[in-house]
Amino acid sequence: MIFPIRPTKILPFLVLIILACSPKEKNEFKLDVNIKGAEHDVAKLKFTIKDSLHEETSKATGNNFTFHGRLSHPTLATLSVGRNKQKKFYIENSEITIRGNIDSISTANITGSESHNIYLEYQKERKDVNDAYDKIIDKIRNLEGKNSNLKRTLLQKHDSLIQKRQNITKELIRKYPESYVSLQEMAGLIRNNDYKELSELHGHLSAELKNTKLGVKIGKLIERKKNTKLGAQAPTFSLPNLNGEKIGLKSFRGKYVLIDFWASWCKPCREEHPNYIDAYKKFNDQKFTILSISLDRNKEKWEKAVKEDALTWTQLWSSGGIRSEVAQMYNITSIPKNFLLNPEGEIIAKDLRGERLEEKLNTIFM
């Protein structure tokens, strides 16, 4: 005799079957690579997770290579096959396929990575701006003589293109607040954007992204920007001068002070020195001075550069370099970097490079 199964018994039974037949949760990546003409090659996959570089290799089976593993989050990876044949792409915990030819790996087709699709869209948006930026950089490098008018025009175009590029990144973050690509690209905005906008963009990101190692780091960097935003009281410090005497920032109260972070090995920093010298000579008798902070690790190289560039204002040394306490206080991630303080010690301008320093001082003293 056949006994019918009651409906209440069927449902749990079906659930077990469905679970057994369902694919595994996306907690691993599987990379299926087919590169025509690579049957005798070895493929290498490189990516960085938690500040550690991972490198895996796979020998060809026909034209095929396979990689698999587990990631804590999506990350930019490089696939190398043969000599000087590379493809950059975003890898994540999913089944990803790469199809291409040994002679044109850079144009290989990638499917299965949502992060990579977002990255491709982002790169496409930036292409025209990047091409124009590269041309401007070449013109600036090849500029002969001292054609200041042409150089000024080129620098204005350079700054405009940087702003356009950053605007595209900001749109990426607003459009894809849950993508690791957005978080990765946001790191590039920290230097040249103010606290208010960075804080707003950071607020768009998902809680999951904010809790990653990079997300926490970016959050801390943004908080540091708060200390050096326009209108903020400049963080105080005390550092040794050329004679080893400790000089404190507070001793300059009552003057307009340009705090300049530089190093002997930084070519753009030293190219600014003629502009500083002109400004110092013109405005030094009007309650303006410069306070240069070297991030050199080698004291002798710092002292030599000061003499070579004929710097006559106060020179201080922060021996710990870019990781020193004062560099961290001012959120220095690259140099040259400067801050203009009013007599009350408040930050009233930043990054006054080229003729912009003298133009700003003219608005104050003229």
Disulfide bonds with the S-S distance in Angstrom:
Cys266-Cys269 2.24
